[in-house]
Amino acid sequence: SPMVGDDWGDLYDLMEQFLAMMEGIESQWSTLMDDTVDQIGTTLMDDTVDQIGMYICI
């Protein structure tokens, strides 16, 4: 059956909800990634500094 205006409206609403949900997930994901990268970077730097310190002390 051909789609009438209401059907398109419902479909459009669903698409908008879906996109809004995806944007929410995306922003949470990027925050999570930033935090993870920061933590990995900090740990890596600490380890490197420790190693350099050991070499200098020896």
N, C-alpha and C positions, 0 to 999 in steps of 0.2 A: 504493500500500500504506500502511496506517496506520503512523504513527511509533511505534516502541517506545521504552522508556526509554533505551536506549543511544544511539539517534539524537538524542534531546533532549539527552542529556549531552554528546555531541560538538558539537552546535550551540551549546550553552551555553558550552562551552570555547572554541570559535571566537570567539564574541561577546566573551568576557572578554579573550581575546588581542587582538582588534581594538581594544577600548576601551582596554586598557593601552597599545597602540601609539599610539593617537590622543592619549592623555594625554601620552605622552613627546614626541610631535611638538609638541603644544600648548605644553608647558613650554619646549622648545627655541625654538619660534617666538616666544614672549613675551620670552624672554631676548634673542633676536636683535633684536626690535622695540625693546626698551628700550635696547639698545646703540646702535641706529641713531638713535633719537630723541635720545639723549644727544649723539651725535656731531653731528647736525644742529643741535641746540640750541646746542652749544658753538661750532660754526662760525658760526652766525647771530649769536650774541652777540659773538664776536670781530670779525666784519665790522662790526656796528653800532657797537661801541666804536671801531673804527678810523675809521669815517666821522664819528662825533661828534668824535673827536680832531682830524680834519682840519678840520672846521668851526670848532672852537674856535681852532685854530692860525691860521686864515686871518684 
